[in-house]
Amino acid sequence: MNQIPRITLKTNGFALGSINKGYFKTEDGEIIKLILNSDNKPYILFTKADGERIYYSAKSEPNQKILDKIKQAFPGVVVWQ
């Protein structure tokens, strides 16, 4: 995923430069969790069983490499790109 939803409010987290961690509100009113350590794209989107969405971006390792490791470790997990 190359883009995250537009953020309108930081509800419980912090943002410093390209680092965003915590809970943020989107322009649609949804609360999402961001663990973005850089502008490293594409972002990885995890959707939990309860519907909570978590956007992740690593700092030191390409996100595609992390996603490949997840696919290998959990072959039954559905992955969209």
PDB file with one MODEL, atoms N, CA, C and O in Angstrom:
MODEL        1
ATOM      1  N   MET A   1       0.853  -1.146   0.000  1.00  0.00           N
ATOM      2  CA  MET A   1       0.000   0.000   0.000  1.00  0.00           C
ATOM      3  C   MET A   1       0.913   1.227   0.000  1.00  0.00           C
ATOM      4  O   MET A   1       1.776   1.371   0.866  1.00  0.00           O
ATOM      5  N   ASN A   2       0.712   2.097  -0.972  1.00  0.00           N
ATOM      6  CA  ASN A   2       1.588   3.255  -1.108  1.00  0.00           C
ATOM      7  C   ASN A   2       1.100   4.497  -0.384  1.00  0.00           C
ATOM      8  O   ASN A   2       1.808   5.502  -0.318  1.00  0.00           O
ATOM      9  N   GLN A   3      -0.108   4.431   0.158  1.00  0.00           N
ATOM     10  CA  GLN A   3      -0.668   5.613   0.803  1.00  0.00           C
ATOM     11  C   GLN A   3      -1.488   5.199   2.017  1.00  0.00           C
ATOM     12  O   GLN A   3      -2.167   4.172   2.003  1.00  0.00           O
ATOM     13  N   ILE A   4      -1.416   6.003   3.058  1.00  0.00           N
ATOM     14  CA  ILE A   4      -2.269   5.781   4.226  1.00  0.00           C
ATOM     15  C   ILE A   4      -3.442   6.751   4.125  1.00  0.00           C
ATOM     16  O   ILE A   4      -3.368   7.734   3.386  1.00  0.00           O
ATOM     17  N   PRO A   5      -4.530   6.486   4.862  1.00  0.00           N
ATOM     18  CA  PRO A   5      -5.643   7.441   4.840  1.00  0.00           C
ATOM     19  C   PRO A   5      -5.198   8.812   5.357  1.00  0.00           C
ATOM     20  O   PRO A   5      -4.233   8.913   6.115  1.00  0.00           O
ATOM     21  N   ARG A   6      -5.895   9.846   4.948  1.00  0.00           N
ATOM     22  CA  ARG A   6      -5.565  11.199   5.399  1.00  0.00           C
ATOM     23  C   ARG A   6      -5.851  11.322   6.895  1.00  0.00           C
ATOM     24  O   ARG A   6      -6.953  11.026   7.355  1.00  0.00           O
ATOM     25  N   ILE A   7      -4.853  11.758   7.633  1.00  0.00           N
ATOM     26  CA  ILE A   7      -4.944  11.887   9.084  1.00  0.00           C
ATOM     27  C   ILE A   7      -5.407  13.298   9.439  1.00  0.00           C
ATOM     28  O   ILE A   7      -4.897  14.285   8.908  1.00  0.00           O
ATOM     29  N   THR A   8      -6.386  13.376  10.348  1.00  0.00           N
ATOM     30  CA  THR A   8      -6.881  14.690  10.772  1.00  0.00           C
ATOM     31  C   THR A   8      -6.546  15.004  12.222  1.00  0.00           C
ATOM     32  O   THR A   8      -6.527  16.168  12.623  1.00  0.00           O
ATOM     33  N   LEU A   9      -6.276  13.941  13.026  1.00  0.00           N
ATOM     34  CA  LEU A   9      -6.057  14.173  14.449  1.00  0.00           C
ATOM     35  C   LEU A   9      -5.196  13.068  15.039  1.00  0.00           C
ATOM     36  O   LEU A   9      -5.374  11.889  14.732  1.00  0.00           O
ATOM     37  N   LYS A  10      -4.274  13.462  15.880  1.00  0.00           N
ATOM     38  CA  LYS A  10      -3.473  12.508  16.649  1.00  0.00           C
ATOM     39  C   LYS A  10      -4.226  12.287  17.950  1.00  0.00           C
ATOM     40  O   LYS A  10      -4.391  13.228  18.727  1.00  0.00           O
ATOM     41  N   THR A  11      -4.692  11.054  18.211  1.00  0.00           N
ATOM     42  CA  THR A  11      -5.500  10.823  19.404  1.00  0.00           C
ATOM     43  C   THR A  11      -4.684  10.310  20.580  1.00  0.00           C
ATOM     44  O   THR A  11      -4.960  10.672  21.724  1.00  0.00           O
ATOM     45  N   ASN A  12      -3.700   9.484  20.324  1.00  0.00           N
ATOM     46  CA  ASN A  12      -2.854   8.945  21.393  1.00  0.00           C
ATOM     47  C   ASN A  12      -1.574   8.436  20.749  1.00  0.00           C
ATOM     48  O   ASN A  12      -1.431   7.241  20.492  1.00  0.00           O
ATOM     49  N   GLY A  13      -0.657   9.337  20.492  1.00  0.00           N
ATOM     50  CA  GLY A  13       0.574   8.939  19.831  1.00  0.00           C
ATOM     51  C   GLY A  13       1.460  10.144  19.624  1.00  0.00           C
ATOM     52  O   GLY A  13       1.240  11.209  20.201  1.00  0.00           O
ATOM     53  N   PHE A  14       2.471   9.955  18.787  1.00  0.00           N
ATOM     54  CA  PHE A  14       3.340  11.087  18.485  1.00  0.00           C
ATOM     55  C   PHE A  14       3.773  11.042  17.033  1.00  0.00           C
ATOM     56  O   PHE A  14       3.781   9.988  16.396  1.00  0.00           O
ATOM     57  N   ALA A  15       4.127  12.196  16.533  1.00  0.00           N
ATOM     58  CA  ALA A  15       4.604  12.337  15.165  1.00  0.00           C
ATOM     59  C   ALA A  15       5.805  13.265  15.193  1.00  0.00           C
ATOM     60  O   ALA A  15       5.737  14.374  15.722  1.00  0.00           O
ATOM     61  N   LEU A  16       6.894  12.802  14.622  1.00  0.00           N
ATOM     62  CA  LEU A  16       8.114  13.592  14.568  1.00  0.00           C
ATOM     63  C   LEU A  16       8.783  13.315  13.230  1.00  0.00           C
ATOM     64  O   LEU A  16       9.358  12.246  13.026  1.00  0.00           O
ATOM     65  N   GLY A  17       8.707  14.273  12.329  1.00  0.00           N
ATOM     66  CA  GLY A  17       9.252  14.065  10.996  1.00  0.00           C
ATOM     67  C   GLY A  17       8.513  12.946  10.287  1.00  0.00           C
ATOM     68  O   GLY A  17       7.291  12.994  10.147  1.00  0.00           O
ATOM     69  N   SER A  18       9.251  11.937   9.839  1.00  0.00           N
ATOM     70  CA  SER A  18       8.629  10.815   9.132  1.00  0.00           C
ATOM     71  C   SER A  18       8.231   9.688  10.078  1.00  0.00           C
ATOM     72  O   SER A  18       7.787   8.632   9.627  1.00  0.00           O
ATOM     73  N   ILE A  19       8.384   9.903  11.389  1.00  0.00           N
ATOM     74  CA  ILE A  19       8.022   8.876  12.372  1.00  0.00           C
ATOM     75  C   ILE A  19       6.643   9.205  12.951  1.00  0.00           C
ATOM     76  O   ILE A  19       6.411  10.303  13.456  1.00  0.00           O
ATOM     77  N   ASN A  20       5.736   8.233  12.867  1.00  0.00           N
ATOM     78  CA  ASN A  20       4.386   8.366  13.422  1.00  0.00           C
ATOM     79  C   ASN A  20       4.061   7.081  14.153  1.00  0.00           C
ATOM     80  O   ASN A  20       4.052   6.006  13.552  1.00  0.00           O
ATOM     81  N   LYS A  21       3.797   7.180  15.434  1.00  0.00           N
ATOM     82  CA  LYS A  21       3.477   5.992  16.224  1.00  0.00           C
ATOM     83  C   LYS A  21       2.311   6.298  17.144  1.00  0.00           C
ATOM     84  O   LYS A  21       2.281   7.331  17.813  1.00  0.00           O
ATOM     85  N   GLY A  22       1.351   5.384  17.165  1.00  0.00           N
ATOM     86  CA  GLY A  22       0.205   5.533  18.045  1.00  0.00           C
ATOM     87  C   GLY A  22      -1.096   5.513  17.280  1.00  0.00           C
ATOM     88  O   GLY A  22      -1.173   5.001  16.163  1.00  0.00           O
ATOM     89  N   TYR A  23      -2.126   6.082  17.899  1.00  0.00           N
ATOM     90  CA  TYR A  23      -3.468   6.081  17.319  1.00  0.00           C
ATOM     91  C   TYR A  23      -3.785   7.440  16.726  1.00  0.00           C
ATOM     92  O   TYR A  23      -3.542   8.479  17.340  1.00  0.00           O
ATOM     93  N   PHE A  24      -4.334   7.410  15.518  1.00  0.00           N
ATOM     94  CA  PHE A  24      -4.638   8.622  14.776  1.00  0.00           C
ATOM     95  C   PHE A  24      -6.035   8.501  14.178  1.00  0.00           C
ATOM     96  O   PHE A  24      -6.497   7.403  13.867  1.00  0.00           O
ATOM     97  N   LYS A  25      -6.700   9.642  14.022  1.00  0.00           N
ATOM     98  CA  LYS A  25      -8.044   9.663  13.450  1.00  0.00           C
ATOM     99  C   LYS A  25      -7.954  10.090  11.992  1.00  0.00           C
ATOM    100  O   LYS A  25      -7.255  11.045  11.656  1.00  0.00           O
ATOM    101  N   THR A  26      -8.672   9.368  11.125  1.00  0.00           N
ATOM    102  CA  THR A  26      -8.681   9.698   9.705  1.00  0.00           C
ATOM    103  C   THR A  26      -9.784  10.703   9.406  1.00  0.00           C
ATOM    104  O   THR A  26     -10.627  10.978  10.260  1.00  0.00           O
ATOM    105  N   GLU A  27      -9.779  11.248   8.200  1.00  0.00           N
ATOM    106  CA  GLU A  27     -10.821  12.204   7.828  1.00  0.00           C
ATOM    107  C   GLU A  27     -12.193  11.544   7.771  1.00  0.00           C
ATOM    108  O   GLU A  27     -13.210  12.238   7.806  1.00  0.00           O
ATOM    109  N   ASP A  28     -12.241  10.207   7.682  1.00  0.00           N
ATOM    110  CA  ASP A  28     -13.513   9.475   7.710  1.00  0.00           C
ATOM    111  C   ASP A  28     -13.979   9.194   9.132  1.00  0.00           C
ATOM    112  O   ASP A  28     -15.047   8.615   9.330  1.00  0.00           O
ATOM    113  N   GLY A  29     -13.182   9.602  10.131  1.00  0.00           N
ATOM    114  CA  GLY A  29     -13.546   9.401  11.524  1.00  0.00           C
ATOM    115  C   GLY A  29     -13.074   8.084  12.111  1.00  0.00           C
ATOM    116  O   GLY A  29     -13.340   7.793  13.277  1.00  0.00           O
ATOM    117  N   GLU A  30     -12.381   7.289  11.321  1.00  0.00           N
ATOM    118  CA  GLU A  30     -11.877   5.998  11.796  1.00  0.00           C
ATOM    119  C   GLU A  30     -10.597   6.200  12.607  1.00  0.00           C
ATOM    120  O   GLU A  30      -9.761   7.034  12.258  1.00  0.00           O
ATOM    121  N   ILE A  31     -10.448   5.439  13.683  1.00  0.00           N
ATOM    122  CA  ILE A  31      -9.215   5.459  14.465  1.00  0.00           C
ATOM    123  C   ILE A  31      -8.338   4.318  13.961  1.00  0.00           C
ATOM    124  O   ILE A  31      -8.759   3.162  13.942  1.00  0.00           O
ATOM    125  N   ILE A  32      -7.118   4.653  13.555  1.00  0.00           N
ATOM    126  CA  ILE A  32      -6.174   3.647  13.066  1.00  0.00           C
ATOM    127  C   ILE A  32      -4.882   3.743  13.868  1.00  0.00           C
ATOM    128  O   ILE A  32      -4.590   4.771  14.479  1.00  0.00           O
ATOM    129  N   LYS A  33      -4.127   2.675  13.857  1.00  0.00           N
ATOM    130  CA  LYS A  33      -2.831   2.666  14.539  1.00  0.00           C
ATOM    131  C   LYS A  33      -1.738   2.786  13.484  1.00  0.00           C
ATOM    132  O   LYS A  33      -1.751   2.084  12.473  1.00  0.00           O
ATOM    133  N   LEU A  34      -0.800   3.679  13.735  1.00  0.00           N
ATOM    134  CA  LEU A  34       0.344   3.847  12.844  1.00  0.00           C
ATOM    135  C   LEU A  34       1.616   3.459  13.581  1.00  0.00           C
ATOM    136  O   LEU A  34       1.851   3.873  14.716  1.00  0.00           O
ATOM    137  N   ILE A  35       2.419   2.665  12.916  1.00  0.00           N
ATOM    138  CA  ILE A  35       3.773   2.364  13.376  1.00  0.00           C
ATOM    139  C   ILE A  35       4.654   2.616  12.158  1.00  0.00           C
ATOM    140  O   ILE A  35       5.134   1.685  11.512  1.00  0.00           O
ATOM    141  N   LEU A  36       4.851   3.883  11.867  1.00  0.00           N
ATOM    142  CA  LEU A  36       5.599   4.286  10.684  1.00  0.00           C
ATOM    143  C   LEU A  36       6.928   4.861  11.135  1.00  0.00           C
ATOM    144  O   LEU A  36       6.985   5.902  11.791  1.00  0.00           O
ATOM    145  N   ASN A  37       7.989   4.169  10.774  1.00  0.00           N
ATOM    146  CA  ASN A  37       9.321   4.573  11.186  1.00  0.00           C
ATOM    147  C   ASN A  37      10.058   5.346  10.106  1.00  0.00           C
ATOM    148  O   ASN A  37      11.178   5.806  10.325  1.00  0.00           O
ATOM    149  N   SER A  38       9.448   5.490   8.960  1.00  0.00           N
ATOM    150  CA  SER A  38      10.084   6.202   7.858  1.00  0.00           C
ATOM    151  C   SER A  38       9.071   6.385   6.741  1.00  0.00           C
ATOM    152  O   SER A  38       7.912   5.990   6.863  1.00  0.00           O
ATOM    153  N   ASP A  39       9.518   6.982   5.665  1.00  0.00           N
ATOM    154  CA  ASP A  39       8.687   7.099   4.469  1.00  0.00           C
ATOM    155  C   ASP A  39       8.860   5.874   3.579  1.00  0.00           C
ATOM    156  O   ASP A  39       8.491   5.897   2.405  1.00  0.00           O
ATOM    157  N   ASN A  40       9.416   4.816   4.133  1.00  0.00           N
ATOM    158  CA  ASN A  40       9.668   3.574   3.409  1.00  0.00           C
ATOM    159  C   ASN A  40       8.345   2.991   2.915  1.00  0.00           C
ATOM    160  O   ASN A  40       7.502   2.596   3.720  1.00  0.00           O
ATOM    161  N   LYS A  41       8.164   2.937   1.617  1.00  0.00           N
ATOM    162  CA  LYS A  41       6.936   2.420   1.017  1.00  0.00           C
ATOM    163  C   LYS A  41       7.263   1.177   0.204  1.00  0.00           C
ATOM    164  O   LYS A  41       8.416   1.018  -0.198  1.00  0.00           O
ATOM    165  N   PRO A  42       6.333   0.307  -0.054  1.00  0.00           N
ATOM    166  CA  PRO A  42       4.933   0.386   0.329  1.00  0.00           C
ATOM    167  C   PRO A  42       4.753   0.082   1.808  1.00  0.00           C
ATOM    168  O   PRO A  42       5.532  -0.662   2.404  1.00  0.00           O
ATOM    169  N   TYR A  43       3.706   0.673   2.391  1.00  0.00           N
ATOM    170  CA  TYR A  43       3.378   0.399   3.785  1.00  0.00           C
ATOM    171  C   TYR A  43       2.763  -0.989   3.884  1.00  0.00           C
ATOM    172  O   TYR A  43       2.192  -1.491   2.916  1.00  0.00           O
ATOM    173  N   ILE A  44       2.879  -1.600   5.042  1.00  0.00           N
ATOM    174  CA  ILE A  44       2.227  -2.882   5.295  1.00  0.00           C
ATOM    175  C   ILE A  44       0.986  -2.588   6.128  1.00  0.00           C
ATOM    176  O   ILE A  44       1.060  -1.897   7.144  1.00  0.00           O
ATOM    177  N   LEU A  45      -0.152  -3.116   5.692  1.00  0.00           N
ATOM    178  CA  LEU A  45      -1.408  -2.941   6.417  1.00  0.00           C
ATOM    179  C   LEU A  45      -1.801  -4.271   7.031  1.00  0.00           C
ATOM    180  O   LEU A  45      -2.004  -5.261   6.329  1.00  0.00           O
ATOM    181  N   PHE A  46      -1.906  -4.279   8.359  1.00  0.00           N
ATOM    182  CA  PHE A  46      -2.406  -5.443   9.090  1.00  0.00           C
ATOM    183  C   PHE A  46      -3.836  -5.118   9.503  1.00  0.00           C
ATOM    184  O   PHE A  46      -4.101  -4.036  10.028  1.00  0.00           O
ATOM    185  N   THR A  47      -4.752  -6.041   9.270  1.00  0.00           N
ATOM    186  CA  THR A  47      -6.124  -5.881   9.744  1.00  0.00           C
ATOM    187  C   THR A  47      -6.397  -6.996  10.733  1.00  0.00           C
ATOM    188  O   THR A  47      -6.389  -8.175  10.379  1.00  0.00           O
ATOM    189  N   LYS A  48      -6.638  -6.612  11.979  1.00  0.00           N
ATOM    190  CA  LYS A  48      -6.887  -7.595  13.033  1.00  0.00           C
ATOM    191  C   LYS A  48      -8.297  -8.170  12.903  1.00  0.00           C
ATOM    192  O   LYS A  48      -9.138  -7.623  12.190  1.00  0.00           O
ATOM    193  N   ALA A  49      -8.541  -9.272  13.595  1.00  0.00           N
ATOM    194  CA  ALA A  49      -9.846  -9.940  13.543  1.00  0.00           C
ATOM    195  C   ALA A  49     -10.980  -9.014  13.973  1.00  0.00           C
ATOM    196  O   ALA A  49     -12.111  -9.158  13.508  1.00  0.00           O
ATOM    197  N   ASP A  50     -10.680  -8.059  14.861  1.00  0.00           N
ATOM    198  CA  ASP A  50     -11.720  -7.128  15.318  1.00  0.00           C
ATOM    199  C   ASP A  50     -11.891  -5.926  14.378  1.00  0.00           C
ATOM    200  O   ASP A  50     -12.681  -5.023  14.654  1.00  0.00           O
ATOM    201  N   GLY A  51     -11.145  -5.923  13.270  1.00  0.00           N
ATOM    202  CA  GLY A  51     -11.262  -4.854  12.282  1.00  0.00           C
ATOM    203  C   GLY A  51     -10.264  -3.726  12.441  1.00  0.00           C
ATOM    204  O   GLY A  51     -10.149  -2.875  11.558  1.00  0.00           O
ATOM    205  N   GLU A  52      -9.532  -3.700  13.558  1.00  0.00           N
ATOM    206  CA  GLU A  52      -8.537  -2.635  13.763  1.00  0.00           C
ATOM    207  C   GLU A  52      -7.484  -2.712  12.664  1.00  0.00           C
ATOM    208  O   GLU A  52      -6.979  -3.785  12.335  1.00  0.00           O
ATOM    209  N   ARG A  53      -7.167  -1.543  12.104  1.00  0.00           N
ATOM    210  CA  ARG A  53      -6.163  -1.488  11.043  1.00  0.00           C
ATOM    211  C   ARG A  53      -4.873  -0.884  11.591  1.00  0.00           C
ATOM    212  O   ARG A  53      -4.883   0.138  12.277  1.00  0.00           O
ATOM    213  N   ILE A  54      -3.770  -1.542  11.270  1.00  0.00           N
ATOM    214  CA  ILE A  54      -2.451  -1.096  11.712  1.00  0.00           C
ATOM    215  C   ILE A  54      -1.584  -0.927  10.467  1.00  0.00           C
ATOM    216  O   ILE A  54      -1.402  -1.866   9.692  1.00  0.00           O
ATOM    217  N   TYR A  55      -1.057   0.268  10.289  1.00  0.00           N
ATOM    218  CA  TYR A  55      -0.160   0.546   9.168  1.00  0.00           C
ATOM    219  C   TYR A  55       1.264   0.526   9.693  1.00  0.00           C
ATOM    220  O   TYR A  55       1.569   1.151  10.709  1.00  0.00           O
ATOM    221  N   TYR A  56       2.142  -0.202   8.993  1.00  0.00           N
ATOM    222  CA  TYR A  56       3.507  -0.398   9.470  1.00  0.00           C
ATOM    223  C   TYR A  56       4.505  -0.060   8.370  1.00  0.00           C
ATOM    224  O   TYR A  56       4.282  -0.346   7.194  1.00  0.00           O
ATOM    225  N   SER A  57       5.596   0.547   8.776  1.00  0.00           N
ATOM    226  CA  SER A  57       6.715   0.825   7.887  1.00  0.00           C
ATOM    227  C   SER A  57       7.999   0.712   8.692  1.00  0.00           C
ATOM    228  O   SER A  57       8.154   1.355   9.730  1.00  0.00           O
ATOM    229  N   ALA A  58       8.918  -0.112   8.203  1.00  0.00           N
ATOM    230  CA  ALA A  58      10.190  -0.322   8.896  1.00  0.00           C
ATOM    231  C   ALA A  58      11.175   0.790   8.561  1.00  0.00           C
ATOM    232  O   ALA A  58      11.050   1.475   7.546  1.00  0.00           O
ATOM    233  N   LYS A  59      12.146   0.947   9.431  1.00  0.00           N
ATOM    234  CA  LYS A  59      13.169   1.963   9.201  1.00  0.00           C
ATOM    235  C   LYS A  59      14.364   1.390   8.450  1.00  0.00           C
ATOM    236  O   LYS A  59      14.845   1.988   7.487  1.00  0.00           O
ATOM    237  N   SER A  60      14.839   0.236   8.891  1.00  0.00           N
ATOM    238  CA  SER A  60      16.111  -0.257   8.372  1.00  0.00           C
ATOM    239  C   SER A  60      15.994  -1.391   7.359  1.00  0.00           C
ATOM    240  O   SER A  60      16.986  -1.746   6.722  1.00  0.00           O
ATOM    241  N   GLU A  61      14.816  -1.961   7.198  1.00  0.00           N
ATOM    242  CA  GLU A  61      14.665  -3.088   6.279  1.00  0.00           C
ATOM    243  C   GLU A  61      13.526  -2.774   5.310  1.00  0.00           C
ATOM    244  O   GLU A  61      12.494  -2.241   5.721  1.00  0.00           O
ATOM    245  N   PRO A  62      13.704  -3.099   4.030  1.00  0.00           N
ATOM    246  CA  PRO A  62      12.619  -2.828   3.075  1.00  0.00           C
ATOM    247  C   PRO A  62      11.327  -3.536   3.487  1.00  0.00           C
ATOM    248  O   PRO A  62      11.343  -4.701   3.883  1.00  0.00           O
ATOM    249  N   ASN A  63      10.232  -2.826   3.389  1.00  0.00           N
ATOM    250  CA  ASN A  63       8.947  -3.389   3.787  1.00  0.00           C
ATOM    251  C   ASN A  63       8.581  -4.621   2.971  1.00  0.00           C
ATOM    252  O   ASN A  63       7.966  -5.551   3.494  1.00  0.00           O
ATOM    253  N   GLN A  64       8.952  -4.637   1.697  1.00  0.00           N
ATOM    254  CA  GLN A  64       8.643  -5.802   0.863  1.00  0.00           C
ATOM    255  C   GLN A  64       9.351  -7.040   1.400  1.00  0.00           C
ATOM    256  O   GLN A  64       8.792  -8.136   1.359  1.00  0.00           O
ATOM    257  N   LYS A  65      10.557  -6.885   1.897  1.00  0.00           N
ATOM    258  CA  LYS A  65      11.299  -8.010   2.474  1.00  0.00           C
ATOM    259  C   LYS A  65      10.589  -8.530   3.731  1.00  0.00           C
ATOM    260  O   LYS A  65      10.501  -9.740   3.941  1.00  0.00           O
ATOM    261  N   ILE A  66      10.091  -7.622   4.553  1.00  0.00           N
ATOM    262  CA  ILE A  66       9.350  -8.015   5.757  1.00  0.00           C
ATOM    263  C   ILE A  66       8.071  -8.743   5.365  1.00  0.00           C
ATOM    264  O   ILE A  66       7.727  -9.767   5.956  1.00  0.00           O
ATOM    265  N   LEU A  67       7.372  -8.217   4.375  1.00  0.00           N
ATOM    266  CA  LEU A  67       6.139  -8.850   3.910  1.00  0.00           C
ATOM    267  C   LEU A  67       6.416 -10.254   3.375  1.00  0.00           C
ATOM    268  O   LEU A  67       5.634 -11.172   3.620  1.00  0.00           O
ATOM    269  N   ASP A  68       7.515 -10.427   2.652  1.00  0.00           N
ATOM    270  CA  ASP A  68       7.889 -11.753   2.148  1.00  0.00           C
ATOM    271  C   ASP A  68       8.152 -12.723   3.296  1.00  0.00           C
ATOM    272  O   ASP A  68       7.781 -13.894   3.216  1.00  0.00           O
ATOM    273  N   LYS A  69       8.789 -12.240   4.363  1.00  0.00           N
ATOM    274  CA  LYS A  69       9.041 -13.088   5.537  1.00  0.00           C
ATOM    275  C   LYS A  69       7.727 -13.498   6.208  1.00  0.00           C
ATOM    276  O   LYS A  69       7.579 -14.636   6.651  1.00  0.00           O
ATOM    277  N   ILE A  70       6.782 -12.566   6.278  1.00  0.00           N
ATOM    278  CA  ILE A  70       5.477 -12.870   6.872  1.00  0.00           C
ATOM    279  C   ILE A  70       4.763 -13.932   6.043  1.00  0.00           C
ATOM    280  O   ILE A  70       4.208 -14.884   6.591  1.00  0.00           O
ATOM    281  N   LYS A  71       4.778 -13.766   4.729  1.00  0.00           N
ATOM    282  CA  LYS A  71       4.135 -14.749   3.841  1.00  0.00           C
ATOM    283  C   LYS A  71       4.744 -16.129   4.021  1.00  0.00           C
ATOM    284  O   LYS A  71       4.033 -17.133   4.025  1.00  0.00           O
ATOM    285  N   GLN A  72       6.059 -16.174   4.168  1.00  0.00           N
ATOM    286  CA  GLN A  72       6.761 -17.447   4.330  1.00  0.00           C
ATOM    287  C   GLN A  72       6.443 -18.082   5.690  1.00  0.00           C
ATOM    288  O   GLN A  72       6.246 -19.294   5.776  1.00  0.00           O
ATOM    289  N   ALA A  73       6.395 -17.280   6.733  1.00  0.00           N
ATOM    290  CA  ALA A  73       6.143 -17.799   8.078  1.00  0.00           C
ATOM    291  C   ALA A  73       4.681 -18.191   8.292  1.00  0.00           C
ATOM    292  O   ALA A  73       4.385 -19.107   9.059  1.00  0.00           O
ATOM    293  N   PHE A  74       3.776 -17.496   7.614  1.00  0.00           N
ATOM    294  CA  PHE A  74       2.337 -17.734   7.781  1.00  0.00           C
ATOM    295  C   PHE A  74       1.690 -17.920   6.411  1.00  0.00           C
ATOM    296  O   PHE A  74       1.006 -17.020   5.924  1.00  0.00           O
ATOM    297  N   PRO A  75       1.900 -19.080   5.787  1.00  0.00           N
ATOM    298  CA  PRO A  75       1.404 -19.273   4.418  1.00  0.00           C
ATOM    299  C   PRO A  75      -0.119 -19.208   4.286  1.00  0.00           C
ATOM    300  O   PRO A  75      -0.625 -18.958   3.192  1.00  0.00           O
ATOM    301  N   GLY A  76      -0.855 -19.427   5.365  1.00  0.00           N
ATOM    302  CA  GLY A  76      -2.314 -19.389   5.298  1.00  0.00           C
ATOM    303  C   GLY A  76      -2.906 -18.002   5.427  1.00  0.00           C
ATOM    304  O   GLY A  76      -4.118 -17.835   5.291  1.00  0.00           O
ATOM    305  N   VAL A  77      -2.071 -16.998   5.688  1.00  0.00           N
ATOM    306  CA  VAL A  77      -2.554 -15.632   5.880  1.00  0.00           C
ATOM    307  C   VAL A  77      -2.845 -15.005   4.520  1.00  0.00           C
ATOM    308  O   VAL A  77      -2.057 -15.133   3.582  1.00  0.00           O
ATOM    309  N   VAL A  78      -3.970 -14.335   4.429  1.00  0.00           N
ATOM    310  CA  VAL A  78      -4.344 -13.661   3.190  1.00  0.00           C
ATOM    311  C   VAL A  78      -3.580 -12.348   3.107  1.00  0.00           C
ATOM    312  O   VAL A  78      -3.590 -11.551   4.045  1.00  0.00           O
ATOM    313  N   VAL A  79      -2.920 -12.133   1.979  1.00  0.00           N
ATOM    314  CA  VAL A  79      -2.121 -10.926   1.789  1.00  0.00           C
ATOM    315  C   VAL A  79      -2.577 -10.240   0.511  1.00  0.00           C
ATOM    316  O   VAL A  79      -2.627 -10.856  -0.554  1.00  0.00           O
ATOM    317  N   TRP A  80      -2.911  -8.942   0.630  1.00  0.00           N
ATOM    318  CA  TRP A  80      -3.236  -8.134  -0.534  1.00  0.00           C
ATOM    319  C   TRP A  80      -2.107  -7.146  -0.745  1.00  0.00           C
ATOM    320  O   TRP A  80      -1.504  -6.654   0.208  1.00  0.00           O
ATOM    321  N   GLN A  81      -1.836  -6.867  -1.992  1.00  0.00           N
ATOM    322  CA  GLN A  81      -0.799  -5.877  -2.290  1.00  0.00           C
ATOM    323  C   GLN A  81      -1.332  -4.834  -3.228  1.00  0.00           C
ATOM    324  O   GLN A  81      -0.608  -3.910  -3.599  1.00  0.00           O
TER     325      GLN A  81
ENDMDL
END
